[in-house]
């Protein structure tokens, strides 16, 4: 799990560096982001950033709807 978290933190840190500022929120949409262990690790690593966890089923449905609109419009 630590290797996976190290890769996740590297992606988050790279994104923050590219933008040049910390985000107001980290939005977890599913997969490993639903794990309480992962959520705790992110909250510990980024205590000043609000962490929101989406309903994973709604996220998938919304993504499919957006894609369908682009394809069939």
Predicted model as a PDB file, atoms N, CA, C, CB and O in Angstrom, pLDDT in the B-factor column:
MODEL        1                                                                  
ATOM      1  N   UNK A   1       0.823  -1.191   0.000  1.00 69.00           N  
ATOM      2  CA  UNK A   1       0.000   0.000   0.000  1.00 69.00           C  
ATOM      3  C   UNK A   1       0.865   1.253   0.000  1.00 69.00           C  
ATOM      4  CB  UNK A   1      -0.935  -0.001   1.201  1.00 69.00           C  
ATOM      5  O   UNK A   1       0.509   2.249  -0.629  1.00 69.00           O  
ATOM      6  N   UNK A   2       2.004   1.216   0.701  1.00 78.00           N  
ATOM      7  CA  UNK A   2       2.857   2.393   0.785  1.00 78.00           C  
ATOM      8  C   UNK A   2       3.363   2.817  -0.588  1.00 78.00           C  
ATOM      9  CB  UNK A   2       4.031   2.126   1.711  1.00 78.00           C  
ATOM     10  O   UNK A   2       3.386   4.011  -0.886  1.00 78.00           O  
ATOM     11  N   UNK A   3       3.764   1.885  -1.419  1.00 86.00           N  
ATOM     12  CA  UNK A   3       4.237   2.228  -2.759  1.00 86.00           C  
ATOM     13  C   UNK A   3       3.133   2.912  -3.554  1.00 86.00           C  
ATOM     14  CB  UNK A   3       4.726   0.971  -3.499  1.00 86.00           C  
ATOM     15  O   UNK A   3       3.377   3.894  -4.255  1.00 86.00           O  
ATOM     16  N   UNK A   4       1.925   2.391  -3.441  1.00 86.00           N  
ATOM     17  CA  UNK A   4       0.791   2.982  -4.153  1.00 86.00           C  
ATOM     18  C   UNK A   4       0.541   4.405  -3.648  1.00 86.00           C  
ATOM     19  CB  UNK A   4      -0.482   2.112  -3.976  1.00 86.00           C  
ATOM     20  O   UNK A   4       0.319   5.315  -4.447  1.00 86.00           O  
ATOM     21  N   UNK A   5       0.577   4.604  -2.325  1.00 90.00           N  
ATOM     22  CA  UNK A   5       0.370   5.938  -1.765  1.00 90.00           C  
ATOM     23  C   UNK A   5       1.492   6.887  -2.172  1.00 90.00           C  
ATOM     24  CB  UNK A   5       0.274   5.864  -0.240  1.00 90.00           C  
ATOM     25  O   UNK A   5       1.239   8.061  -2.446  1.00 90.00           O  
ATOM     26  N   UNK A   6       2.713   6.397  -2.215  1.00 93.00           N  
ATOM     27  CA  UNK A   6       3.829   7.238  -2.660  1.00 93.00           C  
ATOM     28  C   UNK A   6       3.591   7.738  -4.083  1.00 93.00           C  
ATOM     29  CB  UNK A   6       5.159   6.458  -2.584  1.00 93.00           C  
ATOM     30  O   UNK A   6       3.862   8.900  -4.385  1.00 93.00           O  
ATOM     31  N   UNK A   7       3.091   6.873  -4.951  1.00 92.00           N  
ATOM     32  CA  UNK A   7       2.795   7.273  -6.335  1.00 92.00           C  
ATOM     33  C   UNK A   7       1.654   8.292  -6.366  1.00 92.00           C  
ATOM     34  CB  UNK A   7       2.429   6.034  -7.194  1.00 92.00           C  
ATOM     35  O   UNK A   7       1.698   9.254  -7.134  1.00 92.00           O  
ATOM     36  N   UNK A   8       0.638   8.081  -5.536  1.00 90.00           N  
ATOM     37  CA  UNK A   8      -0.483   9.017  -5.466  1.00 90.00           C  
ATOM     38  C   UNK A   8      -0.008  10.386  -5.003  1.00 90.00           C  
ATOM     39  CB  UNK A   8      -1.574   8.488  -4.522  1.00 90.00           C  
ATOM     40  O   UNK A   8      -0.350  11.403  -5.606  1.00 90.00           O  
ATOM     41  N   UNK A   9       0.783  10.412  -3.928  1.00 93.00           N  
ATOM     42  CA  UNK A   9       1.289  11.684  -3.415  1.00 93.00           C  
ATOM     43  C   UNK A   9       2.196  12.374  -4.437  1.00 93.00           C  
ATOM     44  CB  UNK A   9       2.049  11.461  -2.103  1.00 93.00           C  
ATOM     45  O   UNK A   9       2.194  13.602  -4.533  1.00 93.00           O  
ATOM     46  N   UNK A  10       2.959  11.609  -5.188  1.00 95.00           N  
ATOM     47  CA  UNK A  10       3.809  12.195  -6.233  1.00 95.00           C  
ATOM     48  C   UNK A  10       2.949  12.887  -7.286  1.00 95.00           C  
ATOM     49  CB  UNK A  10       4.695  11.109  -6.892  1.00 95.00           C  
ATOM     50  O   UNK A  10       3.290  13.978  -7.744  1.00 95.00           O  
ATOM     51  N   UNK A  11       1.832  12.261  -7.676  1.00 92.00           N  
ATOM     52  CA  UNK A  11       0.935  12.892  -8.661  1.00 92.00           C  
ATOM     53  C   UNK A  11       0.295  14.159  -8.099  1.00 92.00           C  
ATOM     54  CB  UNK A  11      -0.163  11.904  -9.097  1.00 92.00           C  
ATOM     55  O   UNK A  11       0.211  15.176  -8.787  1.00 92.00           O  
ATOM     56  N   UNK A  12      -0.151  14.094  -6.856  1.00 92.00           N  
ATOM     57  CA  UNK A  12      -0.757  15.278  -6.239  1.00 92.00           C  
ATOM     58  C   UNK A  12       0.265  16.403  -6.146  1.00 92.00           C  
ATOM     59  CB  UNK A  12      -1.313  14.941  -4.836  1.00 92.00           C  
ATOM     60  O   UNK A  12      -0.033  17.546  -6.494  1.00 92.00           O  
ATOM     61  N   UNK A  13       1.476  16.083  -5.674  1.00 94.00           N  
ATOM     62  CA  UNK A  13       2.517  17.103  -5.531  1.00 94.00           C  
ATOM     63  C   UNK A  13       2.928  17.701  -6.867  1.00 94.00           C  
ATOM     64  CB  UNK A  13       3.730  16.515  -4.846  1.00 94.00           C  
ATOM     65  O   UNK A  13       3.172  18.904  -6.958  1.00 94.00           O  
ATOM     66  N   UNK A  14       3.007  16.873  -7.904  1.00 96.00           N  
ATOM     67  CA  UNK A  14       3.333  17.370  -9.241  1.00 96.00           C  
ATOM     68  C   UNK A  14       2.262  18.333  -9.725  1.00 96.00           C  
ATOM     69  CB  UNK A  14       3.488  16.206 -10.232  1.00 96.00           C  
ATOM     70  O   UNK A  14       2.572  19.377 -10.298  1.00 96.00           O  
ATOM     71  N   UNK A  15       1.011  17.986  -9.498  1.00 92.00           N  
ATOM     72  CA  UNK A  15      -0.096  18.860  -9.908  1.00 92.00           C  
ATOM     73  C   UNK A  15      -0.035  20.193  -9.177  1.00 92.00           C  
ATOM     74  CB  UNK A  15      -1.450  18.179  -9.645  1.00 92.00           C  
ATOM     75  O   UNK A  15      -0.214  21.249  -9.783  1.00 92.00           O  
ATOM     76  N   UNK A  16       0.218  20.141  -7.875  1.00 93.00           N  
ATOM     77  CA  UNK A  16       0.305  21.375  -7.084  1.00 93.00           C  
ATOM     78  C   UNK A  16       1.458  22.244  -7.577  1.00 93.00           C  
ATOM     79  CB  UNK A  16       0.486  21.049  -5.582  1.00 93.00           C  
ATOM     80  O   UNK A  16       1.311  23.460  -7.699  1.00 93.00           O  
ATOM     81  N   UNK A  17       2.600  21.630  -7.861  1.00 95.00           N  
ATOM     82  CA  UNK A  17       3.752  22.390  -8.357  1.00 95.00           C  
ATOM     83  C   UNK A  17       3.464  23.026  -9.709  1.00 95.00           C  
ATOM     84  CB  UNK A  17       4.978  21.485  -8.463  1.00 95.00           C  
ATOM     85  O   UNK A  17       3.841  24.174  -9.942  1.00 95.00           O  
ATOM     86  N   UNK A  18       2.796  22.292 -10.611  1.00 95.00           N  
ATOM     87  CA  UNK A  18       2.498  22.824 -11.943  1.00 95.00           C  
ATOM     88  C   UNK A  18       1.543  24.015 -11.874  1.00 95.00           C  
ATOM     89  CB  UNK A  18       1.900  21.728 -12.826  1.00 95.00           C  
ATOM     90  O   UNK A  18       1.685  24.977 -12.627  1.00 95.00           O  
ATOM     91  N   UNK A  19       0.579  23.943 -10.972  1.00 93.00           N  
ATOM     92  CA  UNK A  19      -0.396  25.025 -10.831  1.00 93.00           C  
ATOM     93  C   UNK A  19       0.197  26.188 -10.044  1.00 93.00           C  
ATOM     94  CB  UNK A  19      -1.670  24.515 -10.141  1.00 93.00           C  
ATOM     95  O   UNK A  19      -0.138  27.347 -10.290  1.00 93.00           O  
ATOM     96  N   UNK A  20       1.073  25.874  -9.104  1.00 94.00           N  
ATOM     97  CA  UNK A  20       1.732  26.911  -8.339  1.00 94.00           C  
ATOM     98  C   UNK A  20       0.994  27.316  -7.068  1.00 94.00           C  
ATOM     99  CB  UNK A  20       1.918  28.098  -9.193  1.00 94.00           C  
ATOM    100  O   UNK A  20       1.385  28.277  -6.404  1.00 94.00           O  
ATOM    101  N   UNK A  21      -0.052  26.603  -6.730  1.00 92.00           N  
ATOM    102  CA  UNK A  21      -0.801  26.887  -5.500  1.00 92.00           C  
ATOM    103  C   UNK A  21      -1.506  25.623  -5.031  1.00 92.00           C  
ATOM    104  CB  UNK A  21      -1.828  28.031  -5.723  1.00 92.00           C  
ATOM    105  O   UNK A  21      -1.779  24.720  -5.822  1.00 92.00           O  
ATOM    106  N   UNK A  22      -1.794  25.570  -3.743  1.00 90.00           N  
ATOM    107  CA  UNK A  22      -2.510  24.409  -3.232  1.00 90.00           C  
ATOM    108  C   UNK A  22      -3.983  24.507  -3.600  1.00 90.00           C  
ATOM    109  CB  UNK A  22      -2.340  24.288  -1.707  1.00 90.00           C  
ATOM    110  O   UNK A  22      -4.548  25.600  -3.628  1.00 90.00           O  
ATOM    111  N   UNK A  23      -4.602  23.374  -3.880  1.00 91.00           N  
ATOM    112  CA  UNK A  23      -6.028  23.396  -4.191  1.00 91.00           C  
ATOM    113  C   UNK A  23      -6.860  23.647  -2.937  1.00 91.00           C  
ATOM    114  CB  UNK A  23      -6.450  22.079  -4.849  1.00 91.00           C  
ATOM    115  O   UNK A  23      -6.400  23.438  -1.814  1.00 91.00           O  
ATOM    116  N   UNK A  24      -8.085  24.095  -3.153  1.00 92.00           N  
ATOM    117  CA  UNK A  24      -9.008  24.248  -2.038  1.00 92.00           C  
ATOM    118  C   UNK A  24      -9.567  22.893  -1.624  1.00 92.00           C  
ATOM    119  CB  UNK A  24     -10.146  25.208  -2.407  1.00 92.00           C  
ATOM    120  O   UNK A  24      -9.990  22.709  -0.483  1.00 92.00           O  
ATOM    121  N   UNK A  25      -9.566  21.940  -2.566  1.00 92.00           N  
ATOM    122  CA  UNK A  25     -10.202  20.646  -2.313  1.00 92.00           C  
ATOM    123  C   UNK A  25      -9.482  19.541  -3.092  1.00 92.00           C  
ATOM    124  CB  UNK A  25     -11.703  20.692  -2.702  1.00 92.00           C  
ATOM    125  O   UNK A  25      -8.991  19.767  -4.198  1.00 92.00           O  
ATOM    126  N   UNK A  26      -9.427  18.367  -2.510  1.00 91.00           N  
ATOM    127  CA  UNK A  26      -9.048  17.147  -3.222  1.00 91.00           C  
ATOM    128  C   UNK A  26     -10.313  16.309  -3.269  1.00 91.00           C  
ATOM    129  CB  UNK A  26      -7.835  16.372  -2.518  1.00 91.00           C  
ATOM    130  O   UNK A  26     -10.873  15.966  -2.228  1.00 91.00           O  
ATOM    131  N   UNK A  27     -10.757  15.984  -4.454  1.00 87.00           N  
ATOM    132  CA  UNK A  27     -12.031  15.307  -4.669  1.00 87.00           C  
ATOM    133  C   UNK A  27     -11.774  13.862  -5.075  1.00 87.00           C  
ATOM    134  CB  UNK A  27     -12.873  16.036  -5.745  1.00 87.00           C  
ATOM    135  O   UNK A  27     -11.245  13.604  -6.156  1.00 87.00           O  
ATOM    136  N   UNK A  28     -12.144  12.931  -4.223  1.00 87.00           N  
ATOM    137  CA  UNK A  28     -11.945  11.506  -4.483  1.00 87.00           C  
ATOM    138  C   UNK A  28     -13.223  10.937  -5.083  1.00 87.00           C  
ATOM    139  CB  UNK A  28     -11.552  10.741  -3.180  1.00 87.00           C  
ATOM    140  O   UNK A  28     -14.302  11.086  -4.511  1.00 87.00           O  
ATOM    141  N   UNK A  29     -13.102  10.287  -6.230  1.00 81.00           N  
ATOM    142  CA  UNK A  29     -14.306   9.860  -6.952  1.00 81.00           C  
ATOM    143  C   UNK A  29     -14.552   8.364  -6.925  1.00 81.00           C  
ATOM    144  CB  UNK A  29     -14.221  10.304  -8.366  1.00 81.00           C  
ATOM    145  O   UNK A  29     -15.558   7.915  -7.475  1.00 81.00           O  
ATOM    146  N   UNK A  30     -13.708   7.589  -6.329  1.00 76.00           N  
ATOM    147  CA  UNK A  30     -13.963   6.150  -6.283  1.00 76.00           C  
ATOM    148  C   UNK A  30     -12.682   5.354  -6.252  1.00 76.00           C  
ATOM    149  CB  UNK A  30     -14.796   5.725  -7.467  1.00 76.00           C  
ATOM    150  O   UNK A  30     -11.607   5.887  -5.974  1.00 76.00           O  
ATOM    151  N   UNK A  31     -12.804   4.077  -6.540  1.00 79.00           N  
ATOM    152  CA  UNK A  31     -11.637   3.192  -6.528  1.00 79.00           C  
ATOM    153  C   UNK A  31     -10.993   3.189  -5.163  1.00 79.00           C  
ATOM    154  CB  UNK A  31     -10.619   3.614  -7.589  1.00 79.00           C  
ATOM    155  O   UNK A  31     -11.684   3.106  -4.148  1.00 79.00           O  
ATOM    156  N   UNK A  32      -9.670   3.280  -5.125  1.00 84.00           N  
ATOM    157  CA  UNK A  32      -8.939   3.266  -3.864  1.00 84.00           C  
ATOM    158  C   UNK A  32      -9.248   4.487  -3.009  1.00 84.00           C  
ATOM    159  CB  UNK A  32      -7.451   3.188  -4.127  1.00 84.00           C  
ATOM    160  O   UNK A  32      -9.016   4.469  -1.800  1.00 84.00           O  
ATOM    161  N   UNK A  33      -9.765   5.542  -3.616  1.00 85.00           N  
ATOM    162  CA  UNK A  33     -10.135   6.735  -2.862  1.00 85.00           C  
ATOM    163  C   UNK A  33     -11.249   6.485  -1.870  1.00 85.00           C  
ATOM    164  CB  UNK A  33     -10.541   7.824  -3.799  1.00 85.00           C  
ATOM    165  O   UNK A  33     -11.468   7.293  -0.967  1.00 85.00           O  
ATOM    166  N   UNK A  34     -11.959   5.374  -2.026  1.00 85.00           N  
ATOM    167  CA  UNK A  34     -13.020   5.027  -1.084  1.00 85.00           C  
ATOM    168  C   UNK A  34     -12.480   4.352   0.171  1.00 85.00           C  
ATOM    169  CB  UNK A  34     -14.032   4.123  -1.754  1.00 85.00           C  
ATOM    170  O   UNK A  34     -13.201   4.209   1.158  1.00 85.00           O  
ATOM    171  N   UNK A  35     -11.231   3.940   0.141  1.00 89.00           N  
ATOM    172  CA  UNK A  35     -10.622   3.256   1.278  1.00 89.00           C  
ATOM    173  C   UNK A  35     -10.393   4.248   2.429  1.00 89.00           C  
ATOM    174  CB  UNK A  35      -9.284   2.590   0.858  1.00 89.00           C  
ATOM    175  O   UNK A  35      -9.786   5.299   2.225  1.00 89.00           O  
ATOM    176  N   UNK A  36     -10.874   3.921   3.630  1.00 91.00           N  
ATOM    177  CA  UNK A  36     -10.604   4.788   4.783  1.00 91.00           C  
ATOM    178  C   UNK A  36      -9.104   4.962   5.051  1.00 91.00           C  
ATOM    179  CB  UNK A  36     -11.280   4.220   6.024  1.00 91.00           C  
ATOM    180  O   UNK A  36      -8.680   6.009   5.542  1.00 91.00           O  
ATOM    181  N   UNK A  37      -8.315   3.953   4.733  1.00 91.00           N  
ATOM    182  CA  UNK A  37      -6.860   4.047   4.920  1.00 91.00           C  
ATOM    183  C   UNK A  37      -6.278   5.108   3.990  1.00 91.00           C  
ATOM    184  CB  UNK A  37      -6.181   2.676   4.660  1.00 91.00           C  
ATOM    185  O   UNK A  37      -5.453   5.921   4.406  1.00 91.00           O  
ATOM    186  N   UNK A  38      -6.710   5.095   2.736  1.00 91.00           N  
ATOM    187  CA  UNK A  38      -6.232   6.070   1.758  1.00 91.00           C  
ATOM    188  C   UNK A  38      -6.710   7.469   2.139  1.00 91.00           C  
ATOM    189  CB  UNK A  38      -6.715   5.700   0.335  1.00 91.00           C  
ATOM    190  O   UNK A  38      -5.936   8.425   2.092  1.00 91.00           O  
ATOM    191  N   UNK A  39      -7.968   7.588   2.511  1.00 92.00           N  
ATOM    192  CA  UNK A  39      -8.508   8.892   2.899  1.00 92.00           C  
ATOM    193  C   UNK A  39      -7.740   9.472   4.089  1.00 92.00           C  
ATOM    194  CB  UNK A  39     -10.002   8.771   3.243  1.00 92.00           C  
ATOM    195  O   UNK A  39      -7.417  10.659   4.103  1.00 92.00           O  
ATOM    196  N   UNK A  40      -7.449   8.626   5.088  1.00 94.00           N  
ATOM    197  CA  UNK A  40      -6.694   9.087   6.257  1.00 94.00           C  
ATOM    198  C   UNK A  40      -5.286   9.533   5.864  1.00 94.00           C  
ATOM    199  CB  UNK A  40      -6.617   7.976   7.316  1.00 94.00           C  
ATOM    200  O   UNK A  40      -4.797  10.553   6.348  1.00 94.00           O  
ATOM    201  N   UNK A  41      -4.638   8.768   4.985  1.00 94.00           N  
ATOM    202  CA  UNK A  41      -3.281   9.120   4.542  1.00 94.00           C  
ATOM    203  C   UNK A  41      -3.276  10.460   3.817  1.00 94.00           C  
ATOM    204  CB  UNK A  41      -2.710   8.024   3.624  1.00 94.00           C  
ATOM    205  O   UNK A  41      -2.377  11.275   4.023  1.00 94.00           O  
ATOM    206  N   UNK A  42      -4.277  10.691   2.970  1.00 94.00           N  
ATOM    207  CA  UNK A  42      -4.358  11.963   2.237  1.00 94.00           C  
ATOM    208  C   UNK A  42      -4.625  13.110   3.205  1.00 94.00           C  
ATOM    209  CB  UNK A  42      -5.467  11.905   1.152  1.00 94.00           C  
ATOM    210  O   UNK A  42      -4.004  14.168   3.108  1.00 94.00           O  
ATOM    211  N   UNK A  43      -5.554  12.898   4.140  1.00 94.00           N  
ATOM    212  CA  UNK A  43      -5.851  13.950   5.122  1.00 94.00           C  
ATOM    213  C   UNK A  43      -4.625  14.272   5.985  1.00 94.00           C  
ATOM    214  CB  UNK A  43      -7.027  13.522   6.020  1.00 94.00           C  
ATOM    215  O   UNK A  43      -4.395  15.428   6.341  1.00 94.00           O  
ATOM    216  N   UNK A  44      -3.850  13.249   6.313  1.00 95.00           N  
ATOM    217  CA  UNK A  44      -2.638  13.448   7.116  1.00 95.00           C  
ATOM    218  C   UNK A  44      -1.573  14.200   6.314  1.00 95.00           C  
ATOM    219  CB  UNK A  44      -2.080  12.091   7.598  1.00 95.00           C  
ATOM    220  O   UNK A  44      -0.904  15.087   6.846  1.00 95.00           O  
ATOM    221  N   UNK A  45      -1.417  13.849   5.045  1.00 94.00           N  
ATOM    222  CA  UNK A  45      -0.397  14.466   4.200  1.00 94.00           C  
ATOM    223  C   UNK A  45      -0.753  15.893   3.801  1.00 94.00           C  
ATOM    224  CB  UNK A  45      -0.186  13.632   2.960  1.00 94.00           C  
ATOM    225  O   UNK A  45       0.132  16.721   3.585  1.00 94.00           O  
ATOM    226  N   UNK A  46      -2.046  16.180   3.704  1.00 94.00           N  
ATOM    227  CA  UNK A  46      -2.510  17.497   3.249  1.00 94.00           C  
ATOM    228  C   UNK A  46      -3.557  18.035   4.229  1.00 94.00           C  
ATOM    229  CB  UNK A  46      -3.103  17.411   1.803  1.00 94.00           C  
ATOM    230  O   UNK A  46      -4.724  18.175   3.865  1.00 94.00           O  
ATOM    231  N   UNK A  47      -3.154  18.337   5.462  1.00 95.00           N  
ATOM    232  CA  UNK A  47      -4.125  18.721   6.491  1.00 95.00           C  
ATOM    233  C   UNK A  47      -4.861  20.032   6.215  1.00 95.00           C  
ATOM    234  CB  UNK A  47      -3.432  18.828   7.801  1.00 95.00           C  
ATOM    235  O   UNK A  47      -5.952  20.248   6.743  1.00 95.00           O  
ATOM    236  N   UNK A  48      -4.285  20.895   5.406  1.00 94.00           N  
ATOM    237  CA  UNK A  48      -4.926  22.192   5.155  1.00 94.00           C  
ATOM    238  C   UNK A  48      -5.858  22.173   3.941  1.00 94.00           C  
ATOM    239  CB  UNK A  48      -3.866  23.255   4.958  1.00 94.00           C  
ATOM    240  O   UNK A  48      -6.488  23.182   3.626  1.00 94.00           O  
ATOM    241  N   UNK A  49      -5.945  21.022   3.258  1.00 94.00           N  
ATOM    242  CA  UNK A  49      -6.787  20.911   2.063  1.00 94.00           C  
ATOM    243  C   UNK A  49      -8.036  20.104   2.413  1.00 94.00           C  
ATOM    244  CB  UNK A  49      -6.006  20.242   0.881  1.00 94.00           C  
ATOM    245  O   UNK A  49      -7.951  19.040   3.025  1.00 94.00           O  
ATOM    246  N   UNK A  50      -9.188  20.622   2.019  1.00 94.00           N  
ATOM    247  CA  UNK A  50     -10.449  19.918   2.240  1.00 94.00           C  
ATOM    248  C   UNK A  50     -10.497  18.672   1.360  1.00 94.00           C  
ATOM    249  CB  UNK A  50     -11.662  20.845   1.944  1.00 94.00           C  
ATOM    250  O   UNK A  50     -10.218  18.747   0.163  1.00 94.00           O  
ATOM    251  N   UNK A  51     -10.845  17.538   1.938  1.00 92.00           N  
ATOM    252  CA  UNK A  51     -10.956  16.283   1.201  1.00 92.00           C  
ATOM    253  C   UNK A  51     -12.433  15.927   1.102  1.00 92.00           C  
ATOM    254  CB  UNK A  51     -10.139  15.133   1.892  1.00 92.00           C  
ATOM    255  O   UNK A  51     -13.116  15.816   2.121  1.00 92.00           O  
ATOM    256  N   UNK A  52     -12.926  15.749  -0.110  1.00 90.00           N  
ATOM    257  CA  UNK A  52     -14.318  15.358  -0.341  1.00 90.00           C  
ATOM    258  C   UNK A  52     -14.334  13.998  -1.029  1.00 90.00           C  
ATOM    259  CB  UNK A  52     -15.075  16.427  -1.200  1.00 90.00           C  
ATOM    260  O   UNK A  52     -13.519  13.731  -1.912  1.00 90.00           O  
ATOM    261  N   UNK A  53     -15.255  13.153  -0.625  1.00 88.00           N  
ATOM    262  CA  UNK A  53     -15.393  11.828  -1.218  1.00 88.00           C  
ATOM    263  C   UNK A  53     -16.750  11.763  -1.914  1.00 88.00           C  
ATOM    264  CB  UNK A  53     -15.252  10.697  -0.137  1.00 88.00           C  
ATOM    265  O   UNK A  53     -17.793  11.922  -1.281  1.00 88.00           O  
ATOM    266  N   UNK A  54     -16.720  11.527  -3.216  1.00 82.00           N  
ATOM    267  CA  UNK A  54     -17.938  11.470  -4.009  1.00 82.00           C  
ATOM    268  C   UNK A  54     -18.607  10.110  -3.883  1.00 82.00           C  
ATOM    269  CB  UNK A  54     -17.636  11.775  -5.471  1.00 82.00           C  
ATOM    270  O   UNK A  54     -17.975   9.114  -3.530  1.00 82.00           O  
ATOM    271  N   UNK A  55     -19.880  10.094  -4.177  1.00 81.00           N  
ATOM    272  CA  UNK A  55     -20.587   8.827  -4.320  1.00 81.00           C  
ATOM    273  C   UNK A  55     -20.053   8.175  -5.591  1.00 81.00           C  
ATOM    274  CB  UNK A  55     -22.161   9.028  -4.377  1.00 81.00           C  
ATOM    275  O   UNK A  55     -20.239   8.726  -6.676  1.00 81.00           O  
ATOM    276  N   UNK A  56     -19.395   7.018  -5.493  1.00 75.00           N  
ATOM    277  CA  UNK A  56     -18.733   6.443  -6.667  1.00 75.00           C  
ATOM    278  C   UNK A  56     -19.697   6.092  -7.793  1.00 75.00           C  
ATOM    279  CB  UNK A  56     -17.973   5.212  -6.267  1.00 75.00           C  
ATOM    280  O   UNK A  56     -19.329   6.177  -8.965  1.00 75.00           O  
ATOM    281  N   UNK A  57     -20.898   5.709  -7.467  1.00 77.00           N  
ATOM    282  CA  UNK A  57     -21.843   5.327  -8.514  1.00 77.00           C  
ATOM    283  C   UNK A  57     -22.327   6.556  -9.273  1.00 77.00           C  
ATOM    284  CB  UNK A  57     -23.036   4.568  -7.914  1.00 77.00           C  
ATOM    285  O   UNK A  57     -22.483   6.513 -10.494  1.00 77.00           O  
ATOM    286  N   UNK A  58     -22.564   7.641  -8.561  1.00 80.00           N  
ATOM    287  CA  UNK A  58     -22.975   8.881  -9.223  1.00 80.00           C  
ATOM    288  C   UNK A  58     -21.862   9.403 -10.125  1.00 80.00           C  
ATOM    289  CB  UNK A  58     -23.360   9.949  -8.182  1.00 80.00           C  
ATOM    290  O   UNK A  58     -22.128   9.916 -11.212  1.00 80.00           O  
ATOM    291  N   UNK A  59     -20.616   9.271  -9.675  1.00 75.00           N  
ATOM    292  CA  UNK A  59     -19.486   9.748 -10.472  1.00 75.00           C  
ATOM    293  C   UNK A  59     -19.401   9.004 -11.796  1.00 75.00           C  
ATOM    294  CB  UNK A  59     -18.177   9.588  -9.696  1.00 75.00           C  
ATOM    295  O   UNK A  59     -19.175   9.617 -12.839  1.00 75.00           O  
ATOM    296  N   UNK A  60     -19.579   7.700 -11.763  1.00 77.00           N  
ATOM    297  CA  UNK A  60     -19.523   6.890 -12.980  1.00 77.00           C  
ATOM    298  C   UNK A  60     -20.671   7.262 -13.914  1.00 77.00           C  
ATOM    299  CB  UNK A  60     -19.575   5.384 -12.636  1.00 77.00           C  
ATOM    300  O   UNK A  60     -20.471   7.431 -15.117  1.00 77.00           O  
ATOM    301  N   UNK A  61     -21.865   7.386 -13.359  1.00 82.00           N  
ATOM    302  CA  UNK A  61     -23.041   7.721 -14.176  1.00 82.00           C  
ATOM    303  C   UNK A  61     -22.886   9.108 -14.785  1.00 82.00           C  
ATOM    304  CB  UNK A  61     -24.334   7.652 -13.330  1.00 82.00           C  
ATOM    305  O   UNK A  61     -23.183   9.301 -15.964  1.00 82.00           O  
ATOM    306  N   UNK A  62     -22.426  10.072 -13.998  1.00 82.00           N  
ATOM    307  CA  UNK A  62     -22.241  11.428 -14.514  1.00 82.00           C  
ATOM    308  C   UNK A  62     -21.205  11.443 -15.632  1.00 82.00           C  
ATOM    309  CB  UNK A  62     -21.817  12.381 -13.385  1.00 82.00           C  
ATOM    310  O   UNK A  62     -21.404  12.094 -16.658  1.00 82.00           O  
ATOM    311  N   UNK A  63     -20.104  10.730 -15.436  1.00 80.00           N  
ATOM    312  CA  UNK A  63     -19.082  10.664 -16.483  1.00 80.00           C  
ATOM    313  C   UNK A  63     -19.618  10.046 -17.760  1.00 80.00           C  
ATOM    314  CB  UNK A  63     -17.885   9.873 -15.998  1.00 80.00           C  
ATOM    315  O   UNK A  63     -19.310  10.528 -18.850  1.00 80.00           O  
ATOM    316  N   UNK A  64     -20.411   8.992 -17.652  1.00 85.00           N  
ATOM    317  CA  UNK A  64     -21.012   8.357 -18.834  1.00 85.00           C  
ATOM    318  C   UNK A  64     -21.987   9.296 -19.511  1.00 85.00           C  
ATOM    319  CB  UNK A  64     -21.725   7.054 -18.448  1.00 85.00           C  
ATOM    320  O   UNK A  64     -22.054   9.332 -20.740  1.00 85.00           O  
ATOM    321  N   UNK A  65     -22.748  10.061 -18.733  1.00 88.00           N  
ATOM    322  CA  UNK A  65     -23.706  11.006 -19.313  1.00 88.00           C  
ATOM    323  C   UNK A  65     -22.999  12.124 -20.065  1.00 88.00           C  
ATOM    324  CB  UNK A  65     -24.596  11.597 -18.222  1.00 88.00           C  
ATOM    325  O   UNK A  65     -23.430  12.516 -21.149  1.00 88.00           O  
ATOM    326  N   UNK A  66     -21.924  12.633 -19.499  1.00 88.00           N  
ATOM    327  CA  UNK A  66     -21.158  13.690 -20.165  1.00 88.00           C  
ATOM    328  C   UNK A  66     -20.570  13.158 -21.475  1.00 88.00           C  
ATOM    329  CB  UNK A  66     -20.028  14.221 -19.236  1.00 88.00           C  
ATOM    330  O   UNK A  66     -20.624  13.831 -22.505  1.00 88.00           O  
ATOM    331  N   UNK A  67     -20.017  11.962 -21.430  1.00 89.00           N  
ATOM    332  CA  UNK A  67     -19.454  11.352 -22.645  1.00 89.00           C  
ATOM    333  C   UNK A  67     -20.531  11.136 -23.693  1.00 89.00           C  
ATOM    334  CB  UNK A  67     -18.770  10.016 -22.314  1.00 89.00           C  
ATOM    335  O   UNK A  67     -20.316  11.434 -24.868  1.00 89.00           O  
ATOM    336  N   UNK A  68     -21.694  10.618 -23.287  1.00 92.00           N  
ATOM    337  CA  UNK A  68     -22.791  10.379 -24.229  1.00 92.00           C  
ATOM    338  C   UNK A  68     -23.238  11.679 -24.872  1.00 92.00           C  
ATOM    339  CB  UNK A  68     -23.976   9.706 -23.522  1.00 92.00           C  
ATOM    340  O   UNK A  68     -23.514  11.709 -26.071  1.00 92.00           O  
ATOM    341  N   UNK A  69     -23.313  12.737 -24.110  1.00 90.00           N  
ATOM    342  CA  UNK A  69     -23.727  14.028 -24.667  1.00 90.00           C  
ATOM    343  C   UNK A  69     -22.734  14.493 -25.733  1.00 90.00           C  
ATOM    344  CB  UNK A  69     -23.847  15.089 -23.548  1.00 90.00           C  
ATOM    345  O   UNK A  69     -23.138  15.002 -26.778  1.00 90.00           O  
ATOM    346  N   UNK A  70     -21.448  14.320 -25.472  1.00 91.00           N  
ATOM    347  CA  UNK A  70     -20.416  14.722 -26.447  1.00 91.00           C  
ATOM    348  C   UNK A  70     -20.489  13.877 -27.711  1.00 91.00           C  
ATOM    349  CB  UNK A  70     -19.013  14.606 -25.827  1.00 91.00           C  
ATOM    350  O   UNK A  70     -20.327  14.394 -28.817  1.00 91.00           O  
ATOM    351  N   UNK A  71     -20.730  12.592 -27.553  1.00 93.00           N  
ATOM    352  CA  UNK A  71     -20.732  11.667 -28.692  1.00 93.00           C  
ATOM    353  C   UNK A  71     -21.996  11.835 -29.541  1.00 93.00           C  
ATOM    354  CB  UNK A  71     -20.618  10.212 -28.198  1.00 93.00           C  
ATOM    355  O   UNK A  71     -21.922  11.826 -30.769  1.00 93.00           O  
ATOM    356  N   UNK A  72     -23.140  11.985 -28.899  1.00 92.00           N  
ATOM    357  CA  UNK A  72     -24.406  11.953 -29.621  1.00 92.00           C  
ATOM    358  C   UNK A  72     -25.043  13.315 -29.844  1.00 92.00           C  
ATOM    359  CB  UNK A  72     -25.358  11.096 -28.894  1.00 92.00           C  
ATOM    360  O   UNK A  72     -26.173  13.380 -30.328  1.00 92.00           O  
ATOM    361  N   UNK A  73     -24.385  14.370 -29.520  1.00 82.00           N  
ATOM    362  CA  UNK A  73     -24.968  15.693 -29.719  1.00 82.00           C  
ATOM    363  C   UNK A  73     -24.716  16.201 -31.110  1.00 82.00           C  
ATOM    364  CB  UNK A  73     -24.422  16.672 -28.714  1.00 82.00           C  
ATOM    365  O   UNK A  73     -25.140  17.306 -31.450  1.00 82.00           O  
TER     366      UNK A  73                                                      
ENDMDL                                                                          
END                                                                             
